[in-house]
Amino acid sequence: MIRKYKLNNKGNVYLALNNEQIMASVTISDGEIDNLIVSPEYQGRGYGKKALHFGINQLLNQGYKDIRICYMENNTVAENLYYSLGFKPVQTTHVYREFL
């Protein structure tokens, strides 16, 4: 599922690279930051904030006035980053999955 998603939407996946090593990535779609990921060795250096700013600017340039982002509950690092950029919680969603 993840591999198929990335291939179908590869135009919306943006990477920050150091030579050929991925430092951070952000995926956008329909007014939403779908994924924001920072490689463990690059965390705590501001790359997440830069990638998030990039994604927000891409969506603003596409005409979106309202930007959404979802994250896993109890991810306080992500939550603090989003709050620092003005995001406010508007809804709590529960996601269920079954491991087969």
Accessible surface in RSA format (square Angstrom, percent):
REM  Atomic radii and reference values for relative SASA: ProtOr
REM  Chains: A
REM  Algorithm: Lee & Richards
REM  Probe-radius: 1.40
REM  Slices: 20
REM RES _ NUM      All-atoms   Total-Side   Main-Chain    Non-polar    All polar
REM                ABS   REL    ABS   REL    ABS   REL    ABS   REL    ABS   REL
RES MET A   1   198.98 103.0 151.86 100.5  47.12 112.2 125.38 106.6  73.60  97.5
RES ILE A   2   124.32  70.7 121.19  90.3   3.13   7.5 122.33  88.1   1.99   5.4
RES ARG A   3   195.50  82.1 189.01  96.4   6.48  15.4  68.77  94.0 126.72  76.8
RES LYS A   4   140.13  68.4 135.10  82.9   5.03  12.0  81.46  73.3  58.67  62.5
RES TYR A   5    69.08  32.3  63.85  36.3   5.23  13.6  67.41  50.7   1.67   2.1
RES LYS A   6    99.24  48.4  97.68  59.9   1.56   3.7  52.41  47.2  46.82  49.9
RES LEU A   7   120.81  67.3 109.91  78.6  10.90  27.4 110.20  77.4  10.62  28.6
RES ASN A   8   104.43  72.0  70.76  68.4  33.67  81.1  22.45  54.0  81.98  79.2
RES ASN A   9    47.99  33.1  43.17  41.7   4.83  11.6   6.36  15.3  41.63  40.2
RES LYS A  10   153.46  74.9 142.41  87.4  11.05  26.3  86.06  77.5  67.40  71.8
RES GLY A  11    60.38  74.5   0.00   N/A  60.38  74.5  42.84 117.6  17.54  39.3
RES ASN A  12    45.08  31.1  44.98  43.5   0.10   0.2   0.52   1.2  44.56  43.1
RES VAL A  13    39.47  26.0  23.84  21.6  15.63  37.7  23.84  20.7  15.63  42.4
RES TYR A  14    61.51  28.7  57.32  32.6   4.19  10.9  44.36  33.3  17.14  21.1
RES LEU A  15    90.93  50.6  56.13  40.2  34.80  87.5  58.14  40.8  32.80  88.3
RES ALA A  16    36.23  33.3  27.50  42.4   8.74  19.9  34.67  48.8   1.56   4.1
RES LEU A  17    91.62  51.0  64.40  46.1  27.22  68.4  64.40  45.2  27.22  73.3
RES ASN A  18    68.47  47.2  62.83  60.7   5.65  13.6   6.90  16.6  61.58  59.5
RES ASN A  19   138.80  95.7 107.93 104.3  30.87  74.3  36.39  87.6 102.40  99.0
RES GLU A  20   167.03  95.9 142.43 107.8  24.60  58.6  57.66 111.5 109.36  89.3
RES GLN A  21    84.57  47.3  77.24  56.4   7.33  17.5  33.62  71.6  50.95  38.6
RES ILE A  22    79.60  45.3  74.50  55.5   5.10  12.3  74.50  53.6   5.10  13.8
RES MET A  23    22.28  11.5  22.28  14.7   0.00   0.0  18.78  16.0   3.50   4.6
RES ALA A  24     0.96   0.9   0.14   0.2   0.82   1.9   0.86   1.2   0.11   0.3
RES SER A  25    15.66  13.2  14.64  19.5   1.02   2.3   4.84  10.3  10.82  15.2
RES VAL A  26     2.40   1.6   2.35   2.1   0.05   0.1   2.40   2.1   0.00   0.0
RES THR A  27     7.02   5.0   7.02   7.1   0.00   0.0   0.19   0.3   6.83  10.3
RES ILE A  28     1.34   0.8   1.27   0.9   0.08   0.2   1.27   0.9   0.08   0.2
RES SER A  29    31.67  26.8  25.63  34.2   6.04  13.9   8.98  19.1  22.69  31.8
RES ASP A  30   105.06  73.6  95.99  95.5   9.07  21.5  25.77  60.7  79.28  79.1
RES GLY A  31     0.00   0.0   0.00   N/A   0.00   0.0   0.00   0.0   0.00   0.0
RES GLU A  32    41.50  23.8  41.50  31.4   0.00   0.0   2.36   4.6  39.14  32.0
RES ILE A  33     1.27   0.7   0.33   0.2   0.94   2.3   0.33   0.2   0.94   2.6
RES ASP A  34    40.66  28.5  20.31  20.2  20.34  48.1   9.65  22.7  31.01  30.9
RES ASN A  35    61.15  42.2  55.61  53.7   5.53  13.3   8.43  20.3  52.72  51.0
RES LEU A  36    37.58  20.9   8.56   6.1  29.02  72.9   8.56   6.0  29.02  78.1
RES ILE A  37    93.49  53.2  89.82  66.9   3.67   8.8  93.16  67.1   0.33   0.9
RES VAL A  38    24.39  16.0  15.88  14.4   8.51  20.5  15.88  13.8   8.51  23.1
RES SER A  39    21.72  18.4  18.12  24.2   3.60   8.3   6.07  12.9  15.66  21.9
RES PRO A  40   106.86  77.9  92.15  84.0  14.72  53.5  92.47  76.3  14.39  89.5
RES GLU A  41    91.77  52.7  73.82  55.8  17.95  42.7  54.83 106.1  36.94  30.2
RES TYR A  42    16.61   7.8  16.39   9.3   0.21   0.6   8.23   6.2   8.38  10.3
RES GLN A  43   106.53  59.6  86.80  63.4  19.73  47.0  26.03  55.4  80.50  61.1
RES GLY A  44    88.29 108.9   0.00   N/A  88.29 108.9  43.06 118.2  45.24 101.3
RES ARG A  45   147.02  61.7 116.69  59.5  30.33  72.2  45.18  61.7 101.84  61.7
RES GLY A  46    37.19  45.9   0.00   N/A  37.19  45.9  28.97  79.5   8.22  18.4
RES TYR A  47    54.74  25.6  52.90  30.1   1.84   4.8  17.38  13.1  37.36  46.1
RES GLY A  48    10.91  13.4   0.00   N/A  10.91  13.4   7.24  19.9   3.67   8.2
RES LYS A  49    86.32  42.1  84.27  51.7   2.05   4.9  36.49  32.8  49.83  53.1
RES LYS A  50   136.41  66.5 129.42  79.4   6.98  16.6  83.14  74.8  53.26  56.7
RES ALA A  51    11.69  10.7   4.49   6.9   7.20  16.4  11.05  15.6   0.64   1.7
RES LEU A  52     0.00   0.0   0.00   0.0   0.00   0.0   0.00   0.0   0.00   0.0
RES HIS A  53    78.88  43.1  78.69  54.7   0.20   0.5  53.60  55.2  25.28  29.4
RES PHE A  54    88.73  44.4  84.89  52.6   3.85  10.0  88.28  53.5   0.46   1.3
RES GLY A  55     0.00   0.0   0.00   N/A   0.00   0.0   0.00   0.0   0.00   0.0
RES ILE A  56    26.14  14.9  26.14  19.5   0.00   0.0  26.14  18.8   0.00   0.0
RES ASN A  57    79.27  54.7  78.67  76.0   0.60   1.4  17.65  42.5  61.62  59.6
RES GLN A  58    42.78  23.9  42.60  31.1   0.18   0.4   1.88   4.0  40.90  31.0
RES LEU A  59     0.46   0.3   0.46   0.3   0.00   0.0   0.46   0.3   0.00   0.0
RES LEU A  60    88.26  49.2  73.29  52.4  14.97  37.6  73.54  51.6  14.71  39.6
RES ASN A  61   126.25  87.1  89.09  86.1  37.16  89.5  26.22  63.1 100.03  96.7
RES GLN A  62   102.54  57.3  64.93  47.5  37.61  89.5  39.78  84.7  62.76  47.6
RES GLY A  63    48.09  59.3   0.00   N/A  48.09  59.3  30.80  84.5  17.29  38.7
RES TYR A  64    73.46  34.3  68.53  39.0   4.93  12.8  46.97  35.3  26.49  32.7
RES LYS A  65   192.53  93.9 156.56  96.1  35.96  85.6 111.03  99.9  81.49  86.8
RES ASP A  66   101.15  70.9  95.44  95.0   5.71  13.5  36.70  86.4  64.45  64.3
RES ILE A  67    29.57  16.8  12.62   9.4  16.96  40.9  12.62   9.1  16.96  46.0
RES ARG A  68   111.43  46.8 106.79  54.4   4.63  11.0  58.87  80.5  52.56  31.9
RES ILE A  69    30.60  17.4   8.94   6.7  21.66  52.2   8.94   6.4  21.66  58.8
RES CYS A  70    95.34  72.1  77.52  86.5  17.82  41.9  35.54  90.0  59.80  64.5
RES TYR A  71    85.18  39.8  50.93  29.0  34.25  89.1  45.99  34.6  39.19  48.3
RES MET A  72   146.72  76.0 143.44  94.9   3.29   7.8 110.63  94.1  36.09  47.8
RES GLU A  73   136.58  78.4 114.13  86.3  22.45  53.5  45.27  87.6  91.31  74.6
RES ASN A  74   129.14  89.1 104.03 100.5  25.10  60.4  30.83  74.2  98.31  95.0
RES ASN A  75    65.22  45.0  57.52  55.6   7.70  18.5  15.21  36.6  50.01  48.3
RES THR A  76    85.01  60.5  83.12  84.3   1.90   4.5  56.70  76.2  28.31  42.8
RES VAL A  77   122.41  80.5 117.92 106.8   4.49  10.8 120.27 104.5   2.14   5.8
RES ALA A  78    14.25  13.1  10.55  16.3   3.70   8.4  13.94  19.6   0.31   0.8
RES GLU A  79    47.98  27.5  47.96  36.3   0.02   0.0   1.95   3.8  46.03  37.6
RES ASN A  80    93.82  64.7  88.53  85.6   5.29  12.7  26.63  64.1  67.19  64.9
RES LEU A  81    33.65  18.7  28.07  20.1   5.58  14.0  32.66  22.9   0.99   2.7
RES TYR A  82    14.94   7.0  14.94   8.5   0.00   0.0   4.41   3.3  10.53  13.0
RES TYR A  83   102.34  47.8  86.32  49.1  16.02  41.7  68.28  51.3  34.05  42.0
RES SER A  84    71.80  60.7  31.59  42.2  40.21  92.6  42.70  90.9  29.10  40.8
RES LEU A  85    47.52  26.5  17.23  12.3  30.29  76.1  22.92  16.1  24.60  66.2
RES GLY A  86    47.47  58.5   0.00   N/A  47.47  58.5  29.05  79.7  18.43  41.3
RES PHE A  87    34.94  17.5  28.01  17.4   6.92  18.0  33.02  20.0   1.92   5.5
RES LYS A  88   158.39  77.3 137.71  84.5  20.68  49.2 100.60  90.5  57.79  61.6
RES PRO A  89    99.04  72.2  67.44  61.5  31.59 114.8  78.78  65.0  20.25 125.9
RES VAL A  90   141.40  93.0 100.61  91.1  40.79  98.3 110.28  95.8  31.12  84.4
RES GLN A  91   143.93  80.5 106.65  77.9  37.28  88.8  37.48  79.8 106.45  80.7
RES THR A  92   104.83  74.6  77.00  78.1  27.83  66.3  44.65  60.0  60.17  91.0
RES THR A  93    93.39  66.4  65.74  66.6  27.66  65.9  58.07  78.0  35.33  53.4
RES HIS A  94   129.77  70.9 108.63  75.5  21.14  54.1  68.28  70.4  61.49  71.5
RES VAL A  95   130.39  85.8  96.66  87.5  33.73  81.3  99.72  86.6  30.66  83.2
RES TYR A  96   190.14  88.8 162.65  92.5  27.48  71.5 129.09  97.0  61.05  75.3
RES ARG A  97   183.61  77.1 146.88  74.9  36.72  87.4  58.57  80.1 125.03  75.8
RES GLU A  98   140.38  80.6 113.07  85.5  27.31  65.0  45.07  87.2  95.31  77.8
RES PHE A  99   161.88  81.0 134.22  83.1  27.66  72.0 137.31  83.2  24.58  70.3
RES LEU A 100   197.98 110.3 120.26  86.0  77.73 195.4 152.64 107.2  45.34 122.0
END  Absolute sums over single chains surface
CHAIN  1 A     8089.7       6467.4       1622.3       4372.3       3717.4
END  Absolute sums over all chains
TOTAL          8089.7       6467.4       1622.3       4372.3       3717.4
